[in-house]
């Protein structure tokens, strides 16, 4: 028996809505038709949907949610559109508007920072409501970038007095002692991703001005020893490469009026043999401590190129085979 067929119309308020909805050269239409048993036919300020009844209803619901976002001034790139398609496929189309419209803030260049997936939404809510948050997941899930965005928001709104951003400097094949320059120059490559995120969120000039005043500090983890950090938003990135001792040292730096976010990917530990990851250990140690929140992100929360999700999933499947 053939699937029930259906037709439906989606109305645009103006032709200007078509470009952000359908993408450059109507590329979003091709993505819809690849993902669903639906044909999308643009006719002026109307979109005609033809295909299997269930899929037509899903796509119609998706497009209405995205139009609602566009009318509120939101934009989304192709990667975000692909994720919205996947949410619609899972029957989560009605969550799209709620997630995308959770605006953290707008950068000086007009870029709107918001979660893009249900996992990221849970992470952002944890960042708002808990003083210590662990964001654990693969590359591309936004765990560091969203933490940085929340830190910049807290600084702008005077919720904290300064930002402290740190990473362990793991010697991945090269010994720091053989690299040129002083200690800051030696560890600078390890800290570069943190600088890049801040440039994007704050602008280079604003970042440099705040760094010069000591309002923003970007330093290797070793520089945290012996300090107490009050009224600070503290981020430890690449925490899977901390040892047990380093993790304990970092967590006990937190002073009054401070918040801490620890991010890492437990599948990418670069520590030498014989060293156990402090991030993996702390998941057991602090599991039941009130006031601390662990958020686990997955390949479904990756908002980079669609192939990144596929690569992460392939590695997970390969690892599962090796372990079975």
C-alpha positions as a printed Julia matrix, in Angstrom:
324×3 Matrix{Float64}:
  0.0    0.0    0.0
  1.42   3.42  -0.98
  2.04   6.14   1.6
 -0.69   8.74   2.03
  0.17  11.81  -0.04
 -0.52  15.41   0.92
 -0.09  19.0   -0.18
  0.34  22.01   2.07
  1.1   25.71   1.72
  3.48  27.83   3.82
  2.84  31.57   3.46
  5.62  34.17   3.6
  4.83  37.68   4.8
  7.25  39.06   2.21
  9.68  37.84  -0.44
 12.53  39.07   1.81
 11.83  36.12   4.12
 12.59  33.65   1.32
 16.37  34.14   1.26
 17.14  33.38   4.95
 14.6   30.55   4.91
 15.62  28.87   1.65
 19.33  29.73   1.68
 21.7   30.88  -1.02
 20.63  29.51  -4.41
 17.76  27.71  -2.6
 20.28  25.26  -1.07
 17.98  24.66   1.91
 15.31  23.28  -0.46
 17.78  20.64  -1.63
 18.58  19.75   1.98
 14.87  19.39   2.83
 14.23  17.19  -0.21
 17.24  14.99   0.66
 15.99  14.51   4.22
 12.25  14.11   3.68
  9.81  12.65   1.19
  8.77  16.19   0.27
  9.04  18.42  -2.77
  9.28  22.16  -2.04
  8.01  24.48  -4.78
  8.46  28.26  -4.26
  5.8   30.41  -5.95
  6.12  34.09  -5.09
  5.33  34.52  -1.41
  4.11  30.93  -1.03
  5.88  27.59  -0.62
  4.03  24.5   -1.83
  4.89  21.23  -0.1
  4.04  17.97  -1.82
  4.86  14.44  -0.65
  4.19  11.87   2.04
  1.6   13.15   4.5
  3.72  12.67   7.65
  6.78  14.32   6.09
  4.78  17.23   4.67
  3.43  17.92   8.17
  6.92  17.74   9.7
  8.43  20.1    7.1
  5.52  22.51   7.36
  5.96  22.67  11.14
  9.72  23.18  10.72
  9.35  26.02   8.21
  6.76  27.8   10.39
  9.13  27.65  13.36
 12.04  28.98  11.28
  9.87  31.76   9.85
  8.95  32.75  13.39
 12.66  33.08  14.18
 13.35  35.09  11.01
 10.53  37.5   11.91
 12.15  38.0   15.32
 15.4   38.97  13.59
 17.26  35.68  13.95
 19.47  34.2   11.27
 20.92  30.71  10.92
 23.69  29.26   8.76
 23.55  26.04   6.75
 24.98  23.92   9.58
 22.26  25.2   11.92
 19.62  24.57   9.25
 20.85  20.97   8.9
 20.55  20.51  12.66
 17.02  21.96  12.58
 16.16  19.34   9.93
 17.44  16.61  12.22
 15.39  17.95  15.11
 12.3   17.96  12.88
 13.04  14.37  11.87
 13.07  13.42  15.57
  9.74  15.19  16.09
 11.36  18.12  17.93
 10.45  20.92  15.5
  8.47  22.8   18.16
 11.64  23.12  20.29
 13.62  24.86  17.54
 12.27  28.34  18.17
 12.68  28.04  21.95
 16.32  26.98  21.57
 17.43  29.41  18.85
 15.7   32.38  20.49
 17.54  31.92  23.82
 19.8   34.9   23.14
 22.9   35.24  25.36
 23.99  38.54  23.85
 24.87  40.28  20.57
 28.54  40.94  19.75
 29.82  44.34  18.63
 29.66  43.09  15.03
 26.01  42.13  15.4
 26.56  38.38  15.76
 23.81  36.79  17.89
 25.05  34.18  20.35
 22.54  31.51  21.3
 22.37  27.72  21.77
 21.69  25.7   18.64
 20.78  22.26  20.0
 18.79  20.8   22.93
 22.1   19.76  24.54
 23.51  23.27  24.2
 20.28  24.69  25.64
 20.68  22.48  28.74
 24.31  23.57  28.98
 23.44  27.29  28.81
 20.76  26.84  31.48
 23.32  25.08  33.7
 25.79  27.95  33.15
 23.12  30.37  34.33
 22.06  28.39  37.4
 25.14  26.62  38.81
 28.39  27.98  40.21
 30.48  25.06  38.92
 29.6   23.44  35.58
 31.39  20.67  33.72
 30.79  20.68  29.94
 31.93  17.32  28.54
 31.68  16.36  24.89
 33.39  16.09  21.5
 34.83  18.86  19.36
 32.33  21.21  17.75
 29.65  20.99  20.45
 30.23  24.61  21.54
 31.22  23.71  25.09
 34.11  26.21  25.26
 32.58  28.91  23.05
 29.3   29.05  25.0
 31.2   29.13  28.3
 33.24  32.06  26.94
 30.05  33.79  25.78
 28.52  33.43  29.23
 31.74  34.74  30.79
 31.76  37.81  28.53
 28.07  38.38  29.34
 28.83  38.19  33.08
 31.7   40.66  32.69
 29.66  43.12  30.61
 26.82  43.04  33.12
 29.21  43.42  36.1
 28.24  40.05  37.57
 31.99  39.39  37.94
 35.05  41.64  38.04
 37.29  39.63  35.73
 37.69  36.6   33.49
 40.37  33.97  34.08
 40.88  31.5   31.23
 43.3   28.62  31.48
 44.43  25.41  29.82
 46.93  22.7   30.72
 50.01  22.92  28.48
 50.41  19.28  27.5
 53.59  18.45  25.62
 52.14  16.67  22.58
 55.29  15.4   20.91
 57.38  18.5   21.64
 59.15  19.52  24.83
 58.39  23.07  25.92
 62.0   23.58  26.91
 63.12  23.29  23.29
 60.6   25.83  22.0
 61.87  29.42  21.52
 60.95  32.37  23.79
 59.99  32.86  27.42
 57.33  30.77  29.21
 54.39  32.85  27.92
 55.67  32.53  24.34
 56.17  28.79  24.8
 52.61  28.19  26.01
 50.95  30.73  23.7
 50.05  28.1   21.03
 48.14  26.14  23.68
 46.12  29.24  24.59
 45.49  30.45  21.04
 41.98  28.89  20.75
 40.91  30.88  23.82
 42.2   34.11  22.27
 40.38  33.33  19.01
 37.05  32.87  20.81
 37.49  36.13  22.73
 38.42  38.04  19.56
 35.17  36.81  18.02
 33.04  37.61  21.07
 34.58  40.92  22.14
 36.55  42.28  19.21
 40.35  42.41  19.21
 40.7   45.99  20.52
 38.27  45.49  23.4
 39.94  42.21  24.36
 43.46  43.7   24.32
 42.33  46.7   26.37
 40.79  44.46  29.04
 43.78  42.13  29.01
 46.15  45.06  29.54
 44.1   46.2   32.56
 44.19  42.7   34.05
 40.41  42.32  33.71
 40.99  39.34  31.4
 43.74  36.85  32.16
 44.68  34.01  29.83
 47.32  31.79  31.37
 48.58  28.2   31.57
 47.11  26.1   34.36
 50.41  26.06  36.28
 49.91  29.79  37.01
 46.76  29.04  39.05
 48.63  27.33  41.89
 48.5   29.12  45.25
 45.87  31.67  44.2
 42.32  32.43  45.38
 40.12  33.95  42.69
 37.25  36.11  44.0
 34.55  37.75  41.83
 35.84  35.91  38.77
 34.45  33.82  35.95
 37.02  31.05  35.58
 37.18  28.66  32.62
 39.4   25.58  32.45
 39.54  24.34  28.86
 40.88  20.98  27.59
 40.41  19.62  31.11
 40.81  16.02  29.95
 44.54  16.78  29.93
 44.7   17.71  33.61
 46.11  15.25  36.11
 44.21  14.39  39.27
 46.37  16.83  41.24
 45.88  19.65  38.74
 42.1   19.23  38.73
 41.94  19.39  42.53
 44.25  22.42  42.53
 42.07  24.24  39.98
 38.76  23.52  41.72
 40.1   24.81  45.03
 41.13  28.19  43.52
 37.52  29.37  43.47
 36.78  32.28  45.81
 33.68  34.23  46.84
 31.42  35.55  44.07
 33.09  33.34  41.45
 31.88  30.84  38.89
 33.89  28.06  37.26
 33.35  26.14  34.03
 35.42  23.08  33.18
 35.3   21.82  29.6
 36.84  18.79  27.95
 36.55  15.77  25.7
 37.26  12.54  27.58
 37.89  10.7   24.29
 40.92  12.89  23.49
 43.28  12.54  26.44
 46.87  13.5   25.49
 48.49  12.76  28.85
 51.59  10.54  28.88
 51.2    6.86  29.78
 50.74   6.31  33.47
 48.94   9.64  34.01
 45.19   9.42  34.67
 42.86  12.18  33.48
 41.64  14.42  36.29
 38.44  15.12  34.33
 37.51  11.44  34.12
 38.27  10.97  37.82
 36.33  14.05  38.97
 33.18  12.79  37.25
 33.04  10.08  39.93
 34.33  12.14  42.85
 31.87  15.06  42.48
 28.93  13.24  40.92
 26.64  13.74  43.95
 27.86  17.13  45.19
 25.04  19.68  45.25
 25.69  22.95  43.4
 27.81  21.26  40.73
 26.33  20.31  37.34
 27.71  17.9   34.74
 26.41  18.41  31.19
 27.28  15.73  28.64
 27.13  16.8   24.99
 27.2   14.33  22.1
 27.79  14.17  18.37
 24.15  15.31  17.99
 25.18  18.67  19.49
 27.93  19.3   16.92
 27.13  22.46  14.95
 30.16  22.48  12.69
 30.18  21.07   9.16
 27.79  18.13   8.79
 30.76  15.83   8.1
 32.14  16.54  11.59
 29.11  14.81  13.13
 29.65  11.83  10.83
 33.38  11.66  11.67
 32.69  11.73  15.43
 30.01   9.04  15.06
 32.37   6.85  12.99
 35.08   7.12  15.66
 32.55   6.24  18.4
 31.44   3.15  16.45
 35.06   2.13  15.82
 35.91   2.51  19.53
 32.85   0.45  20.53
 33.97  -2.35  18.16
 37.49  -2.31  19.63
 36.13  -2.54  23.17
 33.63  -5.35  22.44
